[in-house]
Amino acid sequence: MNREEKKNIIDSISVKLKEGNSIYFTKIHGLDSVQTASLRRLCFEGGVSLLVVKNRLLRKAMEGQKDKDFSDFFDLLKENTSLMISESSKAPAKIIKDFLEKNGTETPLLKGAHIDNEIYLGHEKLDLLSNLKSREELIGDVLGLLQSPIKNLVSALSSGSNNLTGLLKTLADNNEGLKKTINEETPAAEEAPTAEQDEKGSDS
């Protein structure tokens, strides 16, 4: 492989590292051809890009990243390294987990993952990653929590609207009845006698 070919490979890996939201560093060495083909098929069906790369070229591509820090993964670049890149944060983890359970193999082995600038190191993080929610799912959960009290309030008001209307009508009717009772039971105020009436009363 000449220098130009290496540069092209590094540039290609660099683009994938830059654009990928979820990048898994794995070890798939030890699988036979049938198992490897099965894993590639699962990745294709799950929207995951599987790349087998040379550690030295991968490190060059990682070192050239300006917006993402991959320095925590440098020590993982030993033996065989494959990249599993996906828009989904948990799709690669689910594929690895399902493959291990169905085939009873020790690989693929998760070395680490870089997901939305969060770093996960070690195969023991596989269960956590397989249940990880995407940013969109988390936003949906938050919006659901925010909308829930509003929905409950609207529902409560709707279900109690008849009672509320009846209560307001009753209060209005009682107010009118109270006014009528006061007017009927309170005698009208007597008119004050005029000056002429006072004089006639005094003459008599």
Summary of the structure (lengths in Angstrom):
residues: 204
radius of gyration: 39.8
end to end distance: 142.4
largest distance: 142.5
contacts: 521
relative contact order: 0.12
helix: 61%
strand: 14%
